[in-house]
């Protein structure tokens, strides 16, 4: 029995992706990276004026959003198919670079030119563009490491990248720099270091196999450029629009109100974004496992059922931890203007509202990862397109309504818009992944959890004692602990199948 309980038995000499082990590595690294990122944001908030800070956030987020389409969805495809033929992972990674390089040379200059023509902040925007490109280049080698079963090295690259970036911020801060361009340069340096380490790790792990194979052996989708691009297209479209899910409210606030309001919303969103790294790490670890069992429905569903149980257990833990951290630490680190109402609202209240969205996102992990790994990846694309559309509609409507009353209310409405789109993603994901039967089986648990999460989140933002209702969520912990201890193995008899 494997100690992490989510993978089939494997030979002692051959490392394979494993949900339990890999999610622990990735989540642990993300926790450290988040703490470093939090320190970095503290430095930025103190070093820059609120308007400059908001502009810095927009510059980084804008190109991170525009350039993700250049990823082409190929690393996700490698994560799905790589574990079935580890000796072909390095060849697959190099083929990804060849395809991505051609598209970047054609598309990136055009996008950069369009942005530069619309703004006077040319240098800052260029740095934001280069940061985004370097991050995209790091996806393939990091995915190769994860697909080869070495998520631990991938985790190290993330931590070192963030450590270098934060150290750069600290040096600039102690030298009394208030130049956003200098801080963006430090961000770029950290991104380049992370890319180089990922490439070194991928070469060490994936390129020295005694049985190196061609990327075409990764599966039928890899036999030609046309087939691989078509297979990755659902993931490419998804990546092109997915960033808007967490950024659309900031873009709408920037246009409707201004950069000061963006800065405040971003501060409130920071801890929420940090918390999202947990479901992201789970998805990253689960995708290769599901990809390896995508043609074995029973085993596929067993993995999903156990991950779903863990997700339910994470909800109360994450909400309590997040609320405590933000209430205690956020006001200690950031300037008082983000909490005293002088900018119209409190970043703490914004975060408490967003907590519900975090819980819904965690609960969405099994369904949207199943769509990615399954036979109908276009359903995942459809899911994200609808979520982005709902985010835009909710954001415009809620923020416009809030702005008619006050700036602070508009900022809070932006948070509620984010929560609403997260709920759409959860419910629609269950439908599209054909897990309605499992949903009905746990209908009372689902309904009670969703209602309590919403009540607790609103109560925390209003500082009401109704948040104590959240104590009932801790009844979800036993099933999560039981799922962690359970091993998922391929059924060999009818009895074992029925037992599941």
C-alpha distance (Angstrom), angle and dihedral (degrees) to the residues before:
residue distance angle dihedral
X1 . . .
X2 3.79 . .
X3 3.80 113.0 .
X4 3.79 92.5 -130.9
X5 3.74 94.2 51.1
X6 3.80 104.2 -146.4
X7 3.76 107.4 90.1
X8 3.71 139.4 66.5
X9 3.79 118.4 -104.7
X10 3.79 113.6 -83.7
X11 3.73 136.3 -171.6
X12 3.76 117.0 -82.8
X13 3.80 94.0 -121.8
X14 3.79 98.9 48.1
X15 3.79 121.7 70.6
X16 3.81 117.8 -146.5
X17 3.81 135.3 178.5
X18 3.79 111.5 -82.5
X19 3.79 123.7 -172.8
X20 3.80 97.3 -145.6
X21 3.79 97.9 43.9
X22 3.80 96.8 38.4
X23 3.79 95.9 44.7
X24 3.81 89.2 51.8
X25 3.80 91.3 52.1
X26 3.80 94.3 44.5
X27 3.79 95.5 42.8
X28 3.82 92.2 46.6
X29 3.78 91.0 50.5
X30 3.78 90.4 47.1
X31 3.80 90.9 52.5
X32 3.80 90.6 54.3
X33 3.80 92.0 42.7
X34 3.79 90.1 49.4
X35 3.79 92.2 52.4
X36 3.80 89.7 50.5
X37 3.80 91.1 45.8
X38 3.80 89.3 49.9
X39 3.80 90.2 54.1
X40 3.80 88.6 47.8
X41 3.80 91.7 52.6
X42 3.80 89.9 48.8
X43 3.78 89.0 55.0
X44 3.80 92.6 47.6
X45 3.80 92.9 48.2
X46 3.80 91.3 51.3
X47 3.80 96.7 40.9
X48 3.80 98.0 46.2
X49 3.78 132.5 53.1
X50 3.79 113.1 -110.5
X51 3.83 91.3 -105.5
X52 3.83 92.4 50.3
X53 3.80 90.2 45.4
X54 3.79 90.8 52.1
X55 3.81 90.6 48.6
X56 3.82 90.5 50.1
X57 3.82 90.0 52.4
X58 3.82 92.3 48.9
X59 3.83 92.5 48.0
X60 3.81 92.8 53.1
X61 3.81 95.6 40.1
X62 3.80 94.3 45.4
X63 3.79 96.3 59.7
X64 3.79 93.2 35.6
X65 3.79 84.4 59.8
X66 3.81 98.8 41.7
X67 3.80 97.0 44.7
X68 3.80 100.8 45.4
X69 3.80 88.8 85.4
X70 3.82 86.6 66.1
X71 3.79 87.4 67.2
X72 3.84 85.2 75.7
X73 3.82 89.9 -155.0
X74 3.80 89.9 -89.9
X75 3.83 99.2 126.3
X76 3.81 89.1 53.8
X77 3.79 89.1 52.6
X78 3.81 89.4 50.2
X79 3.81 90.6 51.1
X80 3.79 89.6 52.8
X81 3.81 98.9 45.0
X82 3.81 104.0 25.7
X83 3.82 98.4 79.8
X84 3.82 90.7 61.0
X85 3.84 91.2 60.1
X86 3.84 110.2 20.3
X87 3.81 94.4 172.9
X88 3.82 89.4 64.0
X89 3.81 96.6 50.8
X90 3.82 96.0 93.7
X91 3.79 92.0 48.9
X92 3.80 89.3 48.0
X93 3.80 91.4 50.9
X94 3.81 92.8 51.7
X95 3.81 90.5 48.4
X96 3.79 88.7 52.7
X97 3.80 90.1 54.5
X98 3.79 91.5 51.3
X99 3.78 92.0 53.0
X100 3.79 95.1 42.3
X101 3.80 93.5 46.2
X102 3.78 92.8 58.5
X103 3.81 93.1 50.1
X104 3.82 93.1 45.5
X105 3.81 92.0 53.2
X106 3.80 90.4 53.2
X107 3.80 103.6 37.1
X108 3.82 107.6 29.0
X109 3.85 97.3 64.8
X110 3.80 90.7 50.5
X111 3.81 93.6 50.9
X112 3.81 92.3 45.8
X113 3.81 91.6 50.2
X114 3.80 92.4 50.0
X115 3.82 91.7 51.8
X116 3.81 93.8 45.8
X117 3.80 90.9 52.8
X118 3.80 89.3 56.6
X119 3.81 99.0 50.5
X120 3.78 142.1 43.4
X121 3.83 93.1 -143.7
X122 3.81 94.7 86.7
X123 3.82 101.0 153.9
X124 3.80 94.7 47.0
X125 3.79 91.1 47.7
X126 3.82 92.3 49.4
X127 3.79 90.6 51.9
X128 3.79 89.6 49.5
X129 3.82 88.9 52.2
X130 3.81 93.4 51.1
X131 3.82 91.9 47.6
X132 3.81 89.6 53.5
X133 3.81 93.1 48.2
X134 3.81 93.1 49.6
X135 3.80 91.1 49.3
X136 3.80 90.8 51.2
X137 3.80 90.0 50.3
X138 3.82 89.7 54.4
X139 3.81 94.5 57.1
X140 3.81 96.1 76.2
X141 3.84 98.4 53.1
X142 3.80 92.2 41.4
X143 3.79 90.2 50.4
X144 3.80 89.7 47.9
X145 3.80 89.8 55.1
X146 3.80 91.9 49.8
X147 3.80 93.5 45.8
X148 3.82 88.8 51.0
X149 3.81 90.3 53.8
X150 3.81 97.1 -105.9
X151 3.79 102.1 114.8
X152 3.80 88.0 143.8
X153 3.82 92.1 71.2
X154 3.79 90.6 44.6
X155 3.79 87.3 53.6
X156 3.79 91.2 52.6
X157 3.80 92.2 54.1
X158 3.80 91.0 53.7
X159 3.79 93.5 50.0
X160 3.81 94.8 46.2
X161 3.81 91.5 47.5
X162 3.77 91.7 52.9
X163 3.81 92.2 43.2
X164 3.80 91.0 54.2
X165 3.80 92.3 47.7
X166 3.80 93.7 48.8
X167 3.80 91.6 46.2
X168 3.79 88.7 52.9
X169 3.80 90.4 51.7
X170 3.80 90.2 49.5
X171 3.81 93.4 51.5
X172 3.81 90.9 50.8
X173 3.81 92.2 46.2
X174 3.80 93.9 51.6
X175 3.79 89.2 48.3
X176 3.83 86.6 57.0
X177 3.80 94.6 -115.8
X178 3.80 116.6 166.1
X179 3.82 95.8 175.1
X180 3.82 113.9 121.1
X181 3.82 89.3 -158.5
X182 3.80 91.6 60.5
X183 3.80 91.5 52.1
X184 3.80 91.4 47.7
X185 3.83 88.1 53.0
X186 3.81 89.7 54.5
X187 3.80 88.6 50.8
X188 3.81 89.8 52.7
X189 3.82 91.9 49.9
X190 3.81 91.3 53.8
X191 3.81 91.6 48.3
X192 3.82 92.1 51.7
X193 3.80 91.6 49.4
X194 3.81 90.4 51.0
X195 3.81 91.1 50.8
X196 3.81 93.4 50.3
X197 3.80 92.3 49.5
X198 3.81 91.2 48.6
X199 3.81 91.0 51.6
X200 3.80 91.8 49.1
X201 3.79 91.0 49.2
X202 3.79 94.0 47.5
X203 3.81 90.4 49.9
X204 3.80 91.7 49.3
X205 3.81 94.8 47.6
X206 3.80 104.8 32.1
X207 3.81 110.6 25.9
X208 3.81 101.4 55.5
X209 3.77 98.9 63.0
X210 3.79 113.9 134.3
X211 3.80 88.0 -138.6
X212 3.81 101.9 47.7
X213 3.77 110.8 173.7
X214 3.78 136.3 -167.3
X215 3.80 118.7 -91.7
X216 3.81 87.5 -117.4
X217 3.82 87.7 74.5
X218 3.80 91.2 65.7
X219 3.79 87.8 85.9
X220 3.77 145.2 -68.2
X221 3.80 91.4 -63.6
X222 3.83 90.6 63.9
X223 3.80 100.6 55.9
X224 3.84 95.8 98.5
X225 3.81 141.6 8.8
X226 3.78 90.2 -107.1
X227 3.80 95.0 51.1
X228 3.80 94.4 46.2
X229 3.80 93.4 48.3
X230 3.79 91.6 47.8
X231 3.82 91.4 48.0
X232 3.82 91.0 49.2
X233 3.80 94.8 42.5
X234 3.83 95.3 92.2
X235 3.81 89.7 53.3
X236 3.82 91.4 44.2
X237 3.78 93.0 53.0
X238 3.77 89.6 45.5
X239 3.80 92.8 51.2
X240 3.78 89.8 48.0
X241 3.78 92.7 59.6
X242 3.83 103.9 24.1
X243 3.85 95.5 84.2
X244 3.79 89.9 62.4
X245 3.80 89.3 66.2
X246 3.81 91.2 72.3
X247 3.81 98.4 27.4
X248 3.78 106.8 40.3
X249 3.81 93.8 88.0
X250 3.82 90.7 54.5
X251 3.80 91.9 50.2
X252 3.82 91.0 49.6
X253 3.81 91.6 46.8
X254 3.81 90.9 49.9
X255 3.80 91.3 53.4
X256 3.82 96.9 39.0
X257 3.82 99.8 40.1
X258 3.82 118.5 -1.0
X259 3.80 149.2 -95.0
X260 3.83 94.1 -70.0
X261 3.79 89.8 62.2
X262 3.82 90.1 46.5
X263 3.81 89.8 53.8
X264 3.82 92.2 51.4
X265 3.80 93.6 46.9
X266 3.81 89.5 47.3
X267 3.81 92.0 53.5
X268 3.80 89.9 51.0
X269 3.79 89.4 46.7
X270 3.82 95.4 49.6
X271 3.79 98.1 84.1
X272 3.82 89.5 40.8
X273 3.81 90.5 53.7
X274 3.80 88.6 47.9
X275 3.79 89.6 53.7
X276 3.80 90.9 50.9
X277 3.79 88.6 65.9
X278 3.82 87.6 74.8
X279 3.84 95.3 62.7
X280 3.81 89.1 38.7
X281 3.80 90.6 55.3
X282 3.80 90.3 47.5
X283 3.80 91.3 50.2
X284 3.80 91.7 47.5
X285 3.81 91.6 51.6
X286 3.82 94.9 41.0
X287 3.82 97.7 49.1
X288 3.84 96.8 69.3
X289 3.80 90.6 44.5
X290 3.80 92.4 51.5
X291 3.80 90.8 42.1
X292 3.78 90.3 57.9
X293 3.82 91.4 51.6
X294 3.81 99.5 35.2
X295 3.81 92.0 116.7
X296 3.82 93.6 49.2
X297 3.80 105.3 72.7
X298 3.80 97.5 -173.0
X299 3.79 94.3 51.1
X300 3.82 90.4 42.0
X301 3.82 91.6 55.8
X302 3.79 93.1 44.8
X303 3.79 90.1 58.6
X304 3.81 90.6 48.5
X305 3.80 94.8 48.7
X306 3.79 92.7 52.7
X307 3.80 94.2 45.6
X308 3.80 89.0 49.4
X309 3.81 90.2 55.2
X310 3.80 90.0 51.5
X311 3.80 91.1 49.0
X312 3.80 91.2 55.3
X313 3.81 89.7 51.2
X314 3.79 92.2 49.8
X315 3.81 93.3 57.1
X316 3.84 98.9 75.5
X317 3.80 92.6 38.0
X318 3.78 93.1 51.4
X319 3.80 95.7 43.9
X320 3.79 93.6 50.6
X321 3.81 93.8 43.9
X322 3.80 92.4 46.3
X323 3.80 94.5 48.2
X324 3.81 92.9 49.1
X325 3.80 94.7 46.3
X326 3.79 93.7 48.7
X327 3.79 96.3 43.3
X328 3.80 93.0 49.2
X329 3.80 107.9 28.2
X330 3.81 108.6 27.2
X331 3.84 96.2 64.7
X332 3.81 90.1 45.1
X333 3.78 93.2 57.1
X334 3.78 107.1 35.1
X335 3.83 126.7 62.0
X336 3.82 114.9 -87.5
X337 3.81 92.9 -115.6
X338 3.81 88.7 77.7
X339 3.82 91.9 58.8
X340 3.83 109.1 26.6
X341 3.79 96.3 70.9
X342 3.81 95.8 -110.8
X343 3.82 89.0 122.7
X344 3.78 91.3 47.0
X345 3.79 101.8 -94.1
X346 3.81 144.6 26.0
X347 3.80 121.3 -97.3
X348 3.81 88.1 -145.1
X349 3.80 92.4 60.4
X350 3.81 90.2 47.5
X351 3.79 90.9 54.3
X352 3.80 93.8 48.1
X353 3.81 89.5 56.1
X354 3.80 90.9 47.8
X355 3.81 90.5 53.9
X356 3.80 89.2 80.9
X357 3.80 89.6 54.7
X358 3.80 89.7 51.5
X359 3.80 91.3 53.1
X360 3.82 92.0 49.3
X361 3.82 90.4 49.3
X362 3.82 91.7 52.0
X363 3.79 90.7 50.6
X364 3.83 89.2 50.2
X365 3.82 94.1 61.3
X366 3.84 98.3 93.2
X367 3.80 95.4 46.5
X368 3.80 100.5 45.3
X369 3.81 93.3 40.8
X370 3.81 88.6 51.0
X371 3.81 88.5 54.4
X372 3.80 91.4 50.7
X373 3.80 94.0 48.6
X374 3.79 97.6 37.6
X375 3.78 133.1 89.4
X376 3.81 92.9 -94.8
X377 3.83 107.0 55.5
X378 3.80 89.9 160.1
X379 3.78 86.5 72.8
X380 3.80 87.8 64.1
X381 3.79 89.4 51.9
X382 3.80 90.2 50.1
X383 3.80 89.4 49.9
X384 3.80 93.7 53.5
X385 3.81 93.5 43.5
X386 3.79 90.6 54.5
X387 3.80 91.4 45.4
X388 3.81 91.6 51.6
X389 3.78 90.6 47.2
X390 3.80 90.9 50.0
X391 3.83 90.4 46.5
X392 3.79 90.0 54.1
X393 3.80 94.4 46.4
X394 3.80 93.7 44.4
X395 3.81 91.7 44.0
X396 3.79 95.8 50.9
X397 3.82 93.9 42.5
X398 3.81 98.1 42.8
X399 3.83 96.2 42.3
X400 3.82 92.5 45.6
X401 3.79 90.3 50.3
X402 3.79 92.1 46.6
X403 3.82 93.8 47.1
X404 3.80 89.8 58.5
X405 3.80 88.4 64.1
X406 3.81 104.8 33.8
X407 3.78 144.1 -38.5
X408 3.80 91.3 -108.1
X409 3.78 92.8 51.7
X410 3.81 90.2 49.8
X411 3.81 90.4 54.8
X412 3.81 91.2 50.0
X413 3.80 90.1 48.0
X414 3.81 88.2 55.0
X415 3.80 87.6 58.7
X416 3.82 92.0 48.8
X417 3.81 89.2 50.4
X418 3.80 89.1 55.6
X419 3.82 91.0 50.5
X420 3.80 91.6 49.5
X421 3.81 92.5 53.2
X422 3.83 90.3 48.4
X423 3.80 89.6 54.7
X424 3.80 89.7 50.3
X425 3.81 89.5 52.6
X426 3.81 91.9 50.5
X427 3.80 98.1 48.4
X428 3.80 97.0 38.3
X429 3.81 90.8 46.4
X430 3.80 90.6 56.4
X431 3.81 90.4 51.6
X432 3.81 97.0 45.6
X433 3.81 93.6 45.1
X434 3.80 89.2 53.2
X435 3.78 93.3 -120.9
X436 3.80 95.0 129.8
X437 3.81 89.9 112.6
X438 3.81 90.9 56.2
X439 3.82 88.9 45.5
X440 3.80 91.5 53.8
X441 3.81 90.1 47.2
X442 3.82 88.1 59.7
X443 3.84 96.3 28.8
X444 3.81 95.8 131.1
X445 3.77 91.9 48.0
X446 3.80 91.6 47.3
X447 3.80 94.6 47.7
X448 3.80 94.7 45.5
X449 3.80 92.6 46.5
X450 3.81 94.8 49.9
X451 3.80 93.8 47.2
X452 3.81 94.3 46.4
X453 3.81 92.2 46.9
X454 3.81 91.1 53.5
X455 3.81 93.7 46.1
X456 3.81 93.1 47.3
X457 3.79 93.1 47.7
X458 3.80 93.9 51.1
X459 3.80 91.2 43.0
X460 3.80 91.8 53.0
X461 3.81 91.1 51.0
X462 3.83 89.9 50.5
X463 3.82 93.2 40.8
X464 3.80 90.3 -122.6
X465 3.79 125.7 156.1
X466 3.80 88.8 -125.3
X467 3.82 85.4 90.2
X468 3.82 86.6 80.8
X469 3.80 87.1 77.6
X470 3.79 84.6 77.0
X471 3.80 89.7 75.6
X472 3.78 86.8 78.7
X473 3.80 89.6 65.8
X474 3.79 89.8 70.4
X475 3.81 88.4 74.9
X476 3.83 84.1 77.5
X477 3.80 92.7 66.9
X478 3.83 100.2 82.8
X479 3.80 94.2 58.9
X480 3.80 89.7 49.4
X481 3.80 92.7 51.7
X482 3.78 90.0 47.5
X483 3.83 90.7 52.0
X484 3.80 91.4 51.6
X485 3.81 90.6 54.5
X486 3.81 93.3 47.5
X487 3.79 122.3 96.7
X488 3.79 119.8 -142.8
X489 3.79 111.5 -145.9
X490 3.77 132.6 167.4
X491 3.83 109.5 -91.1
X492 3.76 112.4 -117.0
X493 3.79 101.2 -177.4
X494 3.76 137.5 37.4
X495 3.78 89.5 -113.3
X496 3.77 92.9 57.6
X497 3.79 90.4 47.5
X498 3.73 93.6 51.6
X499 3.76 90.6 46.5
X500 3.78 89.2 64.3
